[in-house]
């Protein structure tokens, strides 16, 4: 039975959420989006419907947050609450409906990133935890971890320093490099603490994208393995699966219907078999 | 937690990293800041805005540095709120959060620094509006109170108490129709906006009544003549200003 971290939003039913909520966490530049871009096609090839979502992607608050960040005058409390608005909009309008429809939801960061950022900015822990008590507990959280030494070259030599990723609102150091190191070090400390508290599955991101992808596939495979939907389908071997739920006993002898049902069953079983044997061995995704 | 002035705290350190947010909002502005915070609350049609603007005129005439802050007016956030309302995208939860975001921006940029600078800050609606509306929309009472834990407690929170029918009578005279969220149409209490508004305001009124003892709101009988109410408001405000130092500005 799915749970929240304590409070349930009005009108939110969570008893029938059959999908899986999978969180990819980590600080800036660890390769979260690269991995999600690999995971999505991998899951879809196996026949799973995937929704991917991430911070500031809400219809309601995404643009507002981007505009607010342009001005560099977004206060710390305001920032925390703007992100919370964005999160709850996506929780209610994307994540929960997708889970109800049986999707695998891949989320690029979750409440943990928002908590880490807020804690680094001196926000009260009880306050932040109360706000995010409405969040769903995920099926798994994979924490892509890099040390600060490993992180710096990745960011510097790809996209350069960003005002907010360098925590310039917080550590207006002599230059962005100093700020970046101070801020990201503080963030890593928070992530490591949260990792213990919320039992993240830690993946050393220094291993390289291919290796990390393998670890993620293995982890997600374990979750899907335990999926009750699959058990439901696989334990029905005695009866042929039918496309039409209204197919009565009288029609079972009808040859065309039976063939179609068998075909359907074959396809479904191959999807499930693929998922079972696909662990780490499915298509290698080149760029 | 004691909020003290002149201790070199930045604008946020003064109230954020303390252990409990729940108790924090129960601190009086006068205990730490040289400024004073007067806020007005009440259902639509209670006459609170009229009273606040009269108080504003009077304070200015007395030479105080007065700043007015309206509910839902942050330049950083109001476009998002407007979008959410126009497209009817707001749920009880996001309605609550976006208004808290707006309030946070005004607190961080205006209310708190101005109180530190010794201004008299006047707010038309404050956290109690959120408590009443959000809970009427089904949000958890405790969650909403915790959400606003960063707010500065007002020097005086005036609550303009008025019977529902009196307030509605005043509003219906001057307008034709209610907006979707204003009428609480999202609660699906009634298909008729006027009836929905009535029912919604009834729920809000109930929340306000419960908050009088909880937050020690200063009740003003809003059925009295405007002049009588204003005399009471000024007398109460004056008592708090007498104790204040450093709030007068040269004109």
Interface residues (C-beta under 8 A of the other chain):
Chain A: X7 X9 X10 X11 X59 X60 X61 X63 X64 X67 X68 X71 X73 X74 X75 X76 X77 X78 X80 X81 X82 X84 X85 X88 X89 X92 X93 X122 X123 X124 X126 X127 X130 X131 X133 X134
Chain B: X12 X13 X16 X17 X18 X19 X20 X21 X22 X74 X76 X77 X79 X80 X83 X84 X89 X90 X91 X92 X93 X94 X97 X98 X100 X101 X104 X105 X107 X108 X109 X137 X138 X139 X140 X143 X146 X147 X149 X150
